[in-house]
């Protein structure tokens, strides 16, 4: 046994330290997922760093890009700074540019709840989201900034949205309400 404890099956508590100061991936092609959802990518290029110390893992992508095979969409840039202690995912910085959409986010996720999430879309293309298999067949574009808090099945939204699609046109609409799988309930 490690640590000289003397008892059978007793091991020293080991917390590894990992520090990869710089990694680069260029030209990766892979499929991942399962059941009804699978993602196939190629021409993946990533540069970043990762580490683990004292129970906290950290991943940083300074730059990246990829081609999504099934939807024929290009991720022209991705940036990420995230860490986790095994219970909470801390998203310190996230930015993603697709062919027609740009998304930025930061905040926390723990136990099925979002906390202090700041989401910026400038713009987001509904047809592009449909082509990615994320929403039903829709067209339109929206821009805005939202704060998200609460359980994912009863999410508190607050912010401002502009754009047109799904049969509506919005111009700097202030949003304050709760989004559930069944409805969007806005404060009056």
C-alpha positions as a Markdown table, in Angstrom:
| # | Residue | x | y | z |
|---|---|---|---|---|
| 1 | Unk | 0.0 | 0.0 | 0.0 |
| 2 | Unk | 1.0 | 3.6 | -0.7 |
| 3 | Unk | 1.6 | 5.9 | 2.2 |
| 4 | Unk | 2.6 | 3.1 | 4.6 |
| 5 | Unk | -0.9 | 3.0 | 6.2 |
| 6 | Unk | -0.5 | -0.7 | 6.8 |
| 7 | Unk | -4.1 | -1.7 | 6.2 |
| 8 | Unk | -5.1 | -3.6 | 3.1 |
| 9 | Unk | -6.8 | -1.5 | 0.4 |
| 10 | Unk | -5.8 | 1.8 | 2.0 |
| 11 | Unk | -4.1 | 4.2 | -0.4 |
| 12 | Unk | -2.8 | 7.7 | 0.0 |
| 13 | Unk | -5.0 | 10.4 | -1.3 |
| 14 | Unk | -3.3 | 11.6 | -4.4 |
| 15 | Unk | -4.2 | 14.8 | -6.2 |
| 16 | Unk | -2.3 | 15.0 | -9.5 |
| 17 | Unk | -1.0 | 18.2 | -10.9 |
| 18 | Unk | -1.2 | 18.7 | -14.6 |
| 19 | Unk | 0.1 | 21.8 | -16.5 |
| 20 | Unk | 0.0 | 21.7 | -20.3 |
| 21 | Unk | 1.1 | 25.2 | -21.1 |
| 22 | Unk | 0.4 | 25.0 | -24.8 |
| 23 | Unk | -1.2 | 22.4 | -27.1 |
| 24 | Unk | -2.0 | 22.5 | -30.8 |
| 25 | Unk | -4.3 | 20.3 | -32.8 |
| 26 | Unk | -4.3 | 20.7 | -36.5 |
| 27 | Unk | -6.4 | 18.7 | -39.0 |
| 28 | Unk | -8.3 | 16.4 | -36.6 |
| 29 | Unk | -11.3 | 14.5 | -37.9 |
| 30 | Unk | -13.7 | 12.6 | -35.7 |
| 31 | Unk | -17.2 | 11.5 | -34.8 |
| 32 | Unk | -18.7 | 11.6 | -31.4 |
| 33 | Unk | -22.1 | 11.3 | -29.7 |
| 34 | Unk | -24.6 | 8.6 | -29.8 |
| 35 | Unk | -28.3 | 7.6 | -29.8 |
| 36 | Unk | -30.0 | 10.1 | -32.2 |
| 37 | Unk | -27.4 | 12.8 | -31.8 |
| 38 | Unk | -24.0 | 12.5 | -33.4 |
| 39 | Unk | -21.5 | 15.1 | -34.5 |
| 40 | Unk | -18.9 | 14.6 | -37.2 |
| 41 | Unk | -16.2 | 17.2 | -37.6 |
| 42 | Unk | -13.1 | 17.6 | -39.7 |
| 43 | Unk | -10.4 | 20.2 | -40.3 |
| 44 | Unk | -10.4 | 20.8 | -36.5 |
| 45 | Unk | -7.6 | 23.2 | -35.4 |
| 46 | Unk | -7.3 | 24.2 | -31.8 |
| 47 | Unk | -4.6 | 25.9 | -29.7 |
| 48 | Unk | -4.8 | 26.3 | -26.0 |
| 49 | Unk | -3.7 | 25.0 | -22.6 |
| 50 | Unk | -5.2 | 22.9 | -19.8 |
| 51 | Unk | -4.3 | 22.0 | -16.3 |
| 52 | Unk | -5.5 | 20.3 | -13.1 |
| 53 | Unk | -4.5 | 21.2 | -9.6 |
| 54 | Unk | -6.1 | 20.8 | -6.2 |
| 55 | Unk | -9.4 | 19.4 | -7.5 |
| 56 | Unk | -9.9 | 22.0 | -10.2 |
| 57 | Unk | -9.6 | 21.4 | -13.9 |
| 58 | Unk | -9.1 | 24.3 | -16.4 |
| 59 | Unk | -9.3 | 24.4 | -20.2 |
| 60 | Unk | -8.4 | 27.4 | -22.3 |
| 61 | Unk | -8.8 | 27.5 | -26.1 |
| 62 | Unk | -7.1 | 30.6 | -27.4 |
| 63 | Unk | -8.1 | 29.9 | -31.0 |
| 64 | Unk | -9.9 | 27.3 | -32.9 |
| 65 | Unk | -11.9 | 26.4 | -36.0 |
| 66 | Unk | -13.6 | 23.3 | -37.5 |
| 67 | Unk | -15.9 | 22.1 | -40.2 |
| 68 | Unk | -19.2 | 20.4 | -39.2 |
| 69 | Unk | -19.7 | 17.7 | -41.8 |
| 70 | Unk | -23.4 | 16.9 | -41.4 |
| 71 | Unk | -24.6 | 20.5 | -41.5 |
| 72 | Unk | -21.8 | 21.7 | -43.8 |
| 73 | Unk | -21.2 | 24.6 | -41.4 |
| 74 | Unk | -17.9 | 26.2 | -40.6 |
| 75 | Unk | -16.9 | 27.2 | -37.1 |
| 76 | Unk | -14.7 | 30.0 | -38.2 |
| 77 | Unk | -13.5 | 30.8 | -34.6 |
| 78 | Unk | -13.9 | 29.6 | -31.1 |
| 79 | Unk | -12.5 | 30.9 | -27.9 |
| 80 | Unk | -13.0 | 29.3 | -24.4 |
| 81 | Unk | -11.9 | 29.7 | -20.9 |
| 82 | Unk | -13.6 | 27.2 | -18.5 |
| 83 | Unk | -12.9 | 25.5 | -15.2 |
| 84 | Unk | -14.6 | 22.9 | -13.0 |
| 85 | Unk | -14.3 | 21.6 | -9.5 |
| 86 | Unk | -16.3 | 18.5 | -10.3 |
| 87 | Unk | -19.5 | 20.1 | -9.2 |
| 88 | Unk | -19.7 | 23.4 | -10.9 |
| 89 | Unk | -18.8 | 24.4 | -14.4 |
| 90 | Unk | -17.5 | 27.9 | -14.5 |
| 91 | Unk | -17.6 | 29.4 | -18.0 |
| 92 | Unk | -15.3 | 32.5 | -17.7 |
| 93 | Unk | -15.3 | 33.3 | -21.4 |
| 94 | Unk | -16.8 | 31.7 | -24.5 |
| 95 | Unk | -17.1 | 33.0 | -28.0 |
| 96 | Unk | -18.2 | 31.1 | -31.2 |
| 97 | Unk | -18.5 | 32.4 | -34.7 |
| 98 | Unk | -20.4 | 30.3 | -37.3 |
| 99 | Unk | -21.1 | 31.2 | -40.9 |
| 100 | Unk | -24.0 | 33.5 | -40.0 |
| 101 | Unk | -24.0 | 33.7 | -36.1 |
| 102 | Unk | -21.8 | 35.0 | -33.3 |
| 103 | Unk | -22.4 | 33.9 | -29.7 |
| 104 | Unk | -20.6 | 35.0 | -26.5 |
| 105 | Unk | -21.3 | 33.7 | -23.0 |
| 106 | Unk | -20.1 | 33.5 | -19.4 |
| 107 | Unk | -21.5 | 32.2 | -16.1 |
| 108 | Unk | -21.9 | 29.0 | -14.1 |
| 109 | Unk | -23.8 | 25.7 | -14.3 |
| 110 | Unk | -24.4 | 23.5 | -11.2 |
| 111 | Unk | -27.0 | 20.9 | -10.3 |
| 112 | Unk | -29.2 | 21.7 | -13.3 |
| 113 | Unk | -29.1 | 25.4 | -12.7 |
| 114 | Unk | -27.6 | 28.4 | -14.5 |
| 115 | Unk | -26.2 | 31.1 | -12.3 |
| 116 | Unk | -25.2 | 34.6 | -13.5 |
| 117 | Unk | -25.1 | 33.5 | -17.2 |
| 118 | Unk | -24.6 | 36.5 | -19.5 |
| 119 | Unk | -25.4 | 35.6 | -23.2 |
| 120 | Unk | -24.8 | 37.8 | -26.2 |
| 121 | Unk | -25.9 | 36.9 | -29.7 |
| 122 | Unk | -24.9 | 39.3 | -32.5 |
| 123 | Unk | -26.6 | 38.0 | -34.5 |
| 124 | Unk | -27.9 | 34.5 | -34.2 |
| 125 | Unk | -29.4 | 32.9 | -37.4 |
| 126 | Unk | -32.5 | 30.7 | -36.8 |
| 127 | Unk | -31.9 | 28.9 | -40.1 |
| 128 | Unk | -28.4 | 28.1 | -39.1 |
| 129 | Unk | -29.6 | 26.7 | -35.7 |
| 130 | Unk | -32.0 | 24.6 | -37.6 |
| 131 | Unk | -29.3 | 23.3 | -40.0 |
| 132 | Unk | -27.3 | 22.3 | -36.8 |
| 133 | Unk | -30.4 | 20.3 | -35.6 |
| 134 | Unk | -30.9 | 22.6 | -32.6 |
| 135 | Unk | -34.4 | 24.0 | -33.4 |
| 136 | Unk | -37.3 | 23.3 | -35.7 |
| 137 | Unk | -37.3 | 24.7 | -39.3 |
| 138 | Unk | -37.3 | 28.5 | -38.8 |
| 139 | Unk | -35.8 | 31.5 | -40.5 |
| 140 | Unk | -34.8 | 34.9 | -39.1 |
| 141 | Unk | -32.1 | 36.6 | -37.2 |
| 142 | Unk | -32.0 | 38.0 | -33.7 |
| 143 | Unk | -29.4 | 40.0 | -31.7 |
| 144 | Unk | -29.3 | 40.9 | -28.1 |
| 145 | Unk | -28.1 | 40.3 | -24.6 |
| 146 | Unk | -29.7 | 38.2 | -21.9 |
| 147 | Unk | -29.0 | 37.3 | -18.3 |
| 148 | Unk | -30.0 | 33.8 | -17.5 |
| 149 | Unk | -30.6 | 32.4 | -14.0 |
| 150 | Unk | -32.3 | 29.4 | -12.4 |
| 151 | Unk | -33.1 | 25.8 | -13.2 |
| 152 | Unk | -32.9 | 25.0 | -16.9 |
| 153 | Unk | -36.6 | 23.9 | -16.9 |
| 154 | Unk | -37.7 | 27.2 | -15.4 |
| 155 | Unk | -35.2 | 29.8 | -16.6 |
| 156 | Unk | -35.3 | 33.4 | -15.6 |
| 157 | Unk | -34.5 | 35.7 | -18.6 |
| 158 | Unk | -33.7 | 39.4 | -18.5 |
| 159 | Unk | -32.3 | 41.6 | -21.2 |
| 160 | Unk | -32.9 | 43.1 | -24.6 |
| 161 | Unk | -33.6 | 41.5 | -28.0 |
| 162 | Unk | -34.0 | 42.8 | -31.6 |
| 163 | Unk | -34.6 | 41.0 | -34.8 |
| 164 | Unk | -37.2 | 39.2 | -36.8 |
| 165 | Unk | -38.3 | 35.6 | -37.3 |
| 166 | Unk | -40.8 | 33.0 | -36.1 |
| 167 | Unk | -43.6 | 35.4 | -37.1 |
| 168 | Unk | -42.4 | 38.4 | -35.0 |
| 169 | Unk | -40.3 | 41.5 | -35.4 |
| 170 | Unk | -38.7 | 43.1 | -32.4 |
| 171 | Unk | -36.9 | 46.3 | -32.0 |
| 172 | Unk | -34.9 | 46.6 | -28.7 |
| 173 | Unk | -37.6 | 44.7 | -26.8 |
| 174 | Unk | -36.8 | 44.5 | -23.0 |
| 175 | Unk | -37.4 | 41.0 | -21.8 |
| 176 | Unk | -38.0 | 40.0 | -18.2 |
| 177 | Unk | -39.7 | 36.7 | -17.5 |
| 178 | Unk | -39.5 | 32.9 | -17.1 |
| 179 | Unk | -38.9 | 30.4 | -19.9 |
| 180 | Unk | -40.1 | 26.8 | -19.4 |
| 181 | Unk | -40.4 | 24.0 | -21.9 |
| 182 | Unk | -44.1 | 24.9 | -22.3 |
| 183 | Unk | -44.1 | 28.7 | -22.4 |
| 184 | Unk | -42.4 | 32.0 | -22.2 |
| 185 | Unk | -44.0 | 34.1 | -19.4 |
| 186 | Unk | -43.0 | 37.8 | -19.6 |
| 187 | Unk | -43.5 | 40.3 | -16.8 |
| 188 | Unk | -46.1 | 42.9 | -17.7 |
